[in-house]
Amino acid sequence: MPESINQERRRFFGTAAAALGAARFGVIGSAVQQMACAALTERDEGVLPSLNGATEWLNSPPLTSEGLRGKVVLVDFWTYTCVNWLRTLPYVRAWADKYRDQGLVVIGAHTPEFPFEKDMDNVRWAAKEMDVRYPIAVDSDYGVWRAFDNNYWPAAYVADANGRIRFHHFGEGNYDGIERAIQRLLSDSGRTTDSQLVKVSPRGLEVAADYGTLRSPESYLGYERAEAFASDALQDGPRAYTVPRLALNQWGLAGNWTLKGRAAVLNEANGKIAYRFHARDVNLIMGVPPGAQPVLFTVRVDGKPPGASHGDDADAQGNGTVARRRTYQLVRKQDRVTDRTFEIQFAEQGVEAFCFTFG
């Protein structure tokens, strides 16, 4: 991503209420809380910006802002590793299905955070795997992002049938408010809709975070944005690390790793990452380079297999396989959430670890 955009990039953990809760432990600050609150208002925000910056389209021929006049349009900014967006996806899918015949067009603007999210094979895989059937504007050059002056994943913009943006929301939550805005704008355009709200059944990474117990923020492993690394880092060179004693939300490495700008890369077999966390869920964006063989891993929580608290990408013994670069769900606690130590060990070299997220 261009550096100027990278410095502006933020993710919202949830609604304004979730923002207030997260602020208790420093995940996001007062400016973000105010932005989250402001995002819930409905008003005329100007003409629907151009979609011509898309580098490719999936699930549809190229669409234009002008050609969409007469339709209510929801533009949803996403990137396929973003867990915050993944939690909104069941609702966006449901709105696309329910209101398609009433005149709603949903467009997913896929704007990548990590370089590998520009790979069209990865985007196509994600669209199929995540059941994204509505039109996708592939925004690998940030043309659509810039046209909207957007800074967030996820971000939803709703335009009326006259091509004017009337509503926006940044982050998770406010699903009823977004759907009510869609219903109102469809009604204003002369369409008939019922007043019922969609019901969804999220699974895996789509399940909302438990904000009542969440005390761990997302944490990048590449040195450009890494925080709370518990050792002295050597940038862009191999080094043998050992995991020191970790305080809450600190992380460490064991084995021979290279810390690059965007990722920690394992140089030798049996390397380990450890993180002291307080959350229900532990997710890790990771993978191996294209063409490399998948790598087996083992997860431990407080030194033990996760058992019933395993995530979708590990079994009860903590065993799993890392291959495509994506978000892996590794822990979903079934018992009391408290401070615990997460560890993941890789059987072979070559793994790239990008970012922890929690839920």
Buried (B, 14 or more C-beta within 10 A) or exposed (E): BEEEBEEBBEBBBBBBBBBBBBBEBEBBEEEBBEBBBEBBEBEEBEEBBBBEBBBBBBEEEEBEBEEBBEBBBBBBBBBBBBBBBBBBBBBBBBBBBBBEEBBBBBBBBBBBBBEBBBBEEBBBBBBEEBEBBBBBBBBBBBBBBBBBEBBBBBBBBBBBBBBBBBBBBBBBBBBEBBBBBBBBBBBEBEBEBEEEBBEBEBEBBBBBBBBEBBBBBBBBBBBEBBEBBBBEBBEEEEBEBEBEEBEBBBBBBBBBBBBBEBBBBBBBBBBBBBBBBBBBBBBBBBBBEEEBEBBEBBBBBEEEBBEEBBBBBBBEEBBBBBEBBBBBBBBBBEEEBEBBBBBBBBBBBBBBBBBBBBB
